[in-house]
Amino acid sequence: MREDVRLFAERMEEVLKENNHREGWENMSALELFSCFLGEVYELDSALWYGDGDVVKECCDVANFAMMIADKERRKK
């Protein structure tokens, strides 16, 4: 695995662990997850344009919601 991918995946896991207190994504529909994904994209946009937040964390949030949607699709097959 590429070093940059490994480091990003590790950070994604850290961000997921920070949210362990929340209910799992297994109970959310793909459309609900997509809505959360879009919200995170807007937060990333704000972090990039206005310095409003941690860009790397927002990238992880976006990637984690994409992973959750992919996980739901994978489980359907």
Backbone hydrogen bonds, N-H to C=O, Kabsch-Sander energy under -0.5 kcal/mol:
donor,donor_aa,acceptor,acceptor_aa,energy
6,R,2,R,-2.5
7,L,3,E,-2.6
8,F,4,D,-1.9
9,A,5,V,-2.7
10,E,6,R,-2.4
11,R,7,L,-1.9
12,M,8,F,-2.6
13,E,9,A,-2.1
14,E,10,E,-2.0
15,V,11,R,-2.3
16,L,12,M,-2.4
17,K,13,E,-2.6
18,E,14,E,-1.7
19,N,15,V,-0.6
19,N,16,L,-1.4
20,N,17,K,-1.7
22,R,19,N,-2.0
27,N,24,G,-1.2
28,M,25,W,-1.9
33,L,29,S,-2.4
34,F,30,A,-2.4
35,S,31,L,-2.1
36,C,32,E,-1.9
37,F,33,L,-2.6
38,L,34,F,-2.5
39,G,35,S,-1.9
40,E,36,C,-2.2
41,V,37,F,-2.1
42,Y,38,L,-2.1
43,E,39,G,-1.8
44,L,40,E,-2.5
45,D,41,V,-2.6
46,S,42,Y,-2.2
47,A,43,E,-2.2
48,L,44,L,-2.5
49,W,45,D,-2.8
50,Y,46,S,-2.5
51,G,47,A,-1.0
52,D,46,S,-1.4
53,G,51,G,-1.5
55,V,53,G,-0.7
58,E,54,D,-2.5
59,C,55,V,-2.4
60,C,56,V,-2.1
61,D,57,K,-2.5
62,V,58,E,-2.4
63,A,59,C,-2.7
64,N,60,C,-3.0
65,F,61,D,-2.1
66,A,62,V,-2.0
67,M,63,A,-2.5
68,M,64,N,-2.3
69,I,65,F,-2.0
70,A,66,A,-2.4
71,D,67,M,-2.8
72,K,68,M,-2.1
73,E,69,I,-2.1
74,R,70,A,-2.7
75,R,71,D,-2.3
76,K,72,K,-1.1
77,K,73,E,-0.7
77,K,74,R,-0.9
